[in-house]
């Protein structure tokens, strides 16, 4: 398998189009057309990570955090450590790919894995993405309805949550009168025609729309297919930020804090009590998620777990919700297990001998001091 094939499979789950607009997700360094030997997964790329990749004969590294985020002004191989790392990757023919906010925003991504780590039930997005879907309405002769629908489905249309091949059809009558320059598939040119047609309605994600339209036109029998494109405000069931769910059994605050520490394998974290002693509903957002605290409150969550919180943020919510800063690295690291599971299934289905490794060290730059 090549890097392009790995990326295509990965982005079918976590499309780069759902990433934050200013993010730099995707290929970072190297060649995507190179045949992949083995793959190493890590939250970040460092010298030690690259050394581990070389040791394990991995020529493809996937990280969560982008190595290249800001524009590079120069590559100084004498003083700059990032420049030296770029040189090391290139000299060892290693391709670097990063999935950042697209991995945050997809179903079973970063926040969903954090929620699963806490054994939450009835997990859903805390905030679903909106305004990234269109309704494609197609008018087609009855005998071609199935063919055209199938073409749009194969191009990625018709997905609603866990359901695929979703559409709605109504029958009606189409009319047309082609000019002398036309070559109609049904009837005669320069003649008013009536045909029994089907109106097909299919929801399509915005980044799949062009391919869906091309597939529809190719399968459609008309010389000039009639169709409408309508932007939707619907909440997308497959993409969003944060997650919310319920504990299997409500816990008092002390037992809940102990539970969080045990499940996330952390000894230290910051929190503010929030005013509720019994915790049942829990919201989470892996990484920096302070902007979603109000959503957690309005959703009725008893607790919200995220990272990178400021002093005054704790102060603002100390009597509104149990607020926990569990650490950036600590709330994101568990997502690599899901990435490994999916990529393993991908290479096994292709009968490839590619091995998927997860970096066993820590790339967390933060160290807690214990006196």
Secondary structure as the mmCIF struct_conf table of DSSP 4:
data_model
#
loop_
_struct_conf.conf_type_id
_struct_conf.id
_struct_conf.beg_label_comp_id
_struct_conf.beg_label_asym_id
_struct_conf.beg_label_seq_id
_struct_conf.end_label_comp_id
_struct_conf.end_label_asym_id
_struct_conf.end_label_seq_id
STRN STRN1 UNK A 2 UNK A 2
HELX_RH_AL_P HELX_RH_AL_P1 UNK A 3 UNK A 13
BEND BEND1 UNK A 14 UNK A 14
HELX_RH_3T_P HELX_RH_3T_P1 UNK A 16 UNK A 18
BEND BEND2 UNK A 19 UNK A 19
TURN_TY1_P TURN_TY1_P1 UNK A 21 UNK A 22
STRN STRN2 UNK A 26 UNK A 29
BEND BEND3 UNK A 30 UNK A 30
TURN_TY1_P TURN_TY1_P2 UNK A 32 UNK A 33
BEND BEND4 UNK A 34 UNK A 34
STRN STRN3 UNK A 35 UNK A 35
HELX_LH_PP_P HELX_LH_PP_P1 UNK A 36 UNK A 36
STRN STRN4 UNK A 39 UNK A 42
BEND BEND5 UNK A 43 UNK A 44
HELX_RH_AL_P HELX_RH_AL_P2 UNK A 47 UNK A 55
TURN_TY1_P TURN_TY1_P3 UNK A 56 UNK A 57
STRN STRN5 UNK A 60 UNK A 63
BEND BEND6 UNK A 64 UNK A 65
BEND BEND7 UNK A 67 UNK A 67
BEND BEND8 UNK A 70 UNK A 70
HELX_LH_PP_P HELX_LH_PP_P2 UNK A 71 UNK A 72
TURN_TY1_P TURN_TY1_P4 UNK A 77 UNK A 79
HELX_RH_AL_P HELX_RH_AL_P3 UNK A 81 UNK A 91
TURN_TY1_P TURN_TY1_P5 UNK A 92 UNK A 93
STRN STRN6 UNK A 95 UNK A 98
HELX_RH_AL_P HELX_RH_AL_P4 UNK A 101 UNK A 105
STRN STRN7 UNK A 106 UNK A 106
TURN_TY1_P TURN_TY1_P6 UNK A 107 UNK A 108
BEND BEND9 UNK A 109 UNK A 109
HELX_RH_AL_P HELX_RH_AL_P5 UNK A 110 UNK A 117
TURN_TY1_P TURN_TY1_P7 UNK A 118 UNK A 119
STRN STRN8 UNK A 121 UNK A 130
BEND BEND10 UNK A 131 UNK A 131
STRN STRN9 UNK A 133 UNK A 141
HELX_RH_3T_P HELX_RH_3T_P2 UNK A 142 UNK A 144
HELX_RH_AL_P HELX_RH_AL_P6 UNK A 145 UNK A 154
TURN_TY1_P TURN_TY1_P8 UNK A 155 UNK A 156
STRN STRN10 UNK A 160 UNK A 160
TURN_TY1_P TURN_TY1_P9 UNK A 161 UNK A 162
STRN STRN11 UNK A 163 UNK A 163
BEND BEND11 UNK A 165 UNK A 165
STRN STRN12 UNK A 168 UNK A 177
TURN_TY1_P TURN_TY1_P10 UNK A 180 UNK A 181
BEND BEND12 UNK A 185 UNK A 187
TURN_TY1_P TURN_TY1_P11 UNK A 189 UNK A 190
BEND BEND13 UNK A 191 UNK A 191
STRN STRN13 UNK A 192 UNK A 205
HELX_RH_3T_P HELX_RH_3T_P3 UNK A 206 UNK A 208
HELX_RH_AL_P HELX_RH_AL_P7 UNK A 209 UNK A 219
BEND BEND14 UNK A 222 UNK A 224
STRN STRN14 UNK A 226 UNK A 232
HELX_LH_PP_P HELX_LH_PP_P3 UNK A 234 UNK A 234
STRN STRN15 UNK A 235 UNK A 252
HELX_RH_AL_P HELX_RH_AL_P8 UNK A 253 UNK A 264
TURN_TY1_P TURN_TY1_P12 UNK A 265 UNK A 265
BEND BEND15 UNK A 267 UNK A 267
STRN STRN16 UNK A 270 UNK A 272
TURN_TY1_P TURN_TY1_P13 UNK A 274 UNK A 275
BEND BEND16 UNK A 277 UNK A 277
STRN STRN17 UNK A 278 UNK A 288
HELX_RH_3T_P HELX_RH_3T_P4 UNK A 290 UNK A 292
HELX_RH_AL_P HELX_RH_AL_P9 UNK A 293 UNK A 298
TURN_TY1_P TURN_TY1_P14 UNK A 299 UNK A 300
BEND BEND17 UNK A 302 UNK A 302
STRN STRN18 UNK A 303 UNK A 307
HELX_RH_AL_P HELX_RH_AL_P10 UNK A 311 UNK A 317
TURN_TY1_P TURN_TY1_P15 UNK A 318 UNK A 320
BEND BEND18 UNK A 321 UNK A 321
STRN STRN19 UNK A 322 UNK A 325
HELX_RH_AL_P HELX_RH_AL_P11 UNK A 328 UNK A 332
TURN_TY1_P TURN_TY1_P16 UNK A 333 UNK A 334
HELX_RH_AL_P HELX_RH_AL_P12 UNK A 335 UNK A 349
TURN_TY1_P TURN_TY1_P17 UNK A 350 UNK A 351
STRN STRN20 UNK A 356 UNK A 358
BEND BEND19 UNK A 361 UNK A 361
#
